[in-house]
Amino acid sequence: MQILFLILTIAACSALYLSHRHQCLLPRPLPLAACWLTYFVLQFSAFLIAASDWDWLTLIFAWLLISMFSFSLMPFVRLLRPDTKK
């Protein structure tokens, strides 16, 4: 369950990041409304999954920590791809 919580939280943050106009991973940003809906559904699902295993303080700390970590590292994912514009 913890791995599912981790995957859903990172996927939710990725969906929200890919809707921003300054993201560098896609040629165009994804539609904002669909990404916000996806973000909230995935975060709520992750929150419910983790609530079944952890107490509230651990849940909120892990949720905020993973969200902060994925939002801060998402812009650097582009550096892992090989440059195709040579």
Secondary structure, 3 states (H helix, E strand, C coil): CHHHHHHHHHHHHHHHHHCCCCCCCCCCCCCHHHHHHHHHHHHHHHHHHHHCCCCHHHHHHHHHHHHHHHHHHHHHHHHHCCCCCC
